[in-house]
Amino acid sequence: MAVVGLVESLLTARLVDDITGTGSDKTREAWALGAANIAAGCFGAMGGCAMIGQTMINVRHGRARTRLSTLAAAGSVLLLALVLADLLAAMPMAALTAVMVFIAVTTFDWRSVAPRTLKRSPWPVTVVLVATVGLTVATHDLAIGVTSARCWPGCCRAGPARRSSDLSGRASTEG
């Protein structure tokens, strides 16, 4: 789970960097996440990571640009859990589900799966996309999807690289 959390946090940081046009220190992010998770474990709490859904809602709809937005979101959740727990318990599950669906729909970049985008993309990129989504949905395991997304590009490049090295090896022995 630590690897999945780290990958999700780094992907979230990269996504926010792309959207906001800013940069962040990924090494610092990784060390901070590790230190925070170790500290949480020392207190018997559960470790965590950056949440893509919350981050996208903050950045796209709240125009958040600093880490203070994450602190405000955490404070809101704490307020809901401690002070307004009875009100939250009375809320229909369908309303909470609607919020989650809204977050999922607004987080996803629908242009990435548009037929014209897929036609313009190199075929290995399309294969990686389809394989990653297929494995994640089939196994209900994000870790398998993330791992496949990292492994497939290497597999797609290994064939051409192997063939070119075979050809260069033959040329040197024949010449």
N, C-alpha and C positions, 0 to 999 in steps of 0.2 A: 504494500500500500504506500510505502514511503516513496517508491519510484513513481507510482502513478500520481501522487500528490505533487512531487517535484516537477514532473513533466507538465501537469495541468497548470501549475503556477507559472512555469516558464513560458508556456504557450499563451497564457493569459497576459503576461507582461509583454510579450511580443505583439499580441493583438492590440493591446492598449497603445503601445508605442506606434504601431501602424496607423491607428485611428486618430490619435492626437498629434502625430508628427513629432513626438518627443522620443528621447532615448532613456533607457534605464540600465542599471548595472546588474546583469543577470547573475553574476557571481555573488554579489551582495545579496540579491534576492534569495539565492539558494542557501547561503550561510544563515541568513535571518530565519528562513523557514525551518532549517534544521535545528537551530538554537531554540526557536519557539516551541517546536515539537518535543524536544528533549525536556525543556522546562515544563511543558504541559504534562509529560509523562511523570516527572518528579512529583507533581501534585495530584497524580491519579486521574488527570483529565485526558480527554481524547485529543490526539493531534489533528491538525487541519492543513488546509492549503487554500490558495486563491480560488475563488468560485467564479467561474466564467459568467454564469447567469447574473449574479449580483453585480459583478463588475460591468457587464454590458448595460444593464439597466442604469447604473450610476453614470457611466460615460455617455451613453446615447441620449437618455431621457433627463438625467439630472445635470448634465454638462459638468460632471465632476472631473477635476484635473489633479487632485492631490490625494494623499493617503488619508486626509481628514475625512473624506467621504466614506471610506471603509469604517473608520471609527464611528461615524454618525450612524451608519447602517447597523453596526454591531450594537450600539446603544439603543437603537430602535427595537431590535430583536430582544434585547435584554428587558426593555420596558414592556414589550408585549408579553414576554414569558413570566415576568415577576408581578407586574402591576395589573395588567389587563388579561390575565390568564382566563378568567371566567368569560369575558367577552370573546376571546379567541376560541374557547371551547364551544360557544354557542354558534360560531360561524359555520355554515354548511361546508362540508368537505368539497362540494362541487365548486364553491367560490375559490377555495385554495387551489384546486385543480386548474381552474381557469387562469389563475395567476401564473401557475407553472407553465401552462401551454402558451400563454402570451410571451413569457420569457423565452421559451424554446423557439417560438416562431420569429421573434424579433432578433434573437441572437444569431440564428442561422443565416448565412449569406446565400440567398436563393439563386443569385446569378451564377454561383459556382457549379450548379447542376443544370443550368439552362442548356438545351440542346446545342445552341450555337457556340456556347463556351466550351462544351465538351468536344465539339467538332474541331475547334481551333487549338485545343490542348494537345500536346504530344500524347500518343496512345499509352505510354507507361504511366503518365499522370492519371489518366482516366482509369486504368486498371487498378492503380493504388487506391483511388477514391472508392471505386466499387467494391474492391476486396475489403477495405477497412470498414465500410458501412455494413457490408454483408456479414463479416465476422462479428462485429459488435452486436448487431441485431440478432444473429443466430445464437450466439453464446451468452447474451445478456451480460457481457463482461467488458467493461471499458479498457481494462488492462490488455486484454487480447487484441482489441482494436488498435490501441496505441502502439503496441509491439509490432503488429502487422504493418502499420503505417511506417514504422521506422525500418522494417526489414525488407519490404517489397521493393523500394527503390534500389537497394543494393543488389537484389536478385535481378532486376531489370537491366542493371548496368554490368552485371557479372558476365552475361552471355557475350555481348559485343567485346568486352575487354579480353575475355578468354580467347575468342576467335582471333582478335588482332595480335595477341601474343603468340598464338600458334603460327600465324602467318609469318610474323617476324622471325620466329625461331627457324622455320623452314627456309626462309630466304638466306639466313646466315649460314646454315649448314650446306645449302646447295651452291652458294657463291664461292 
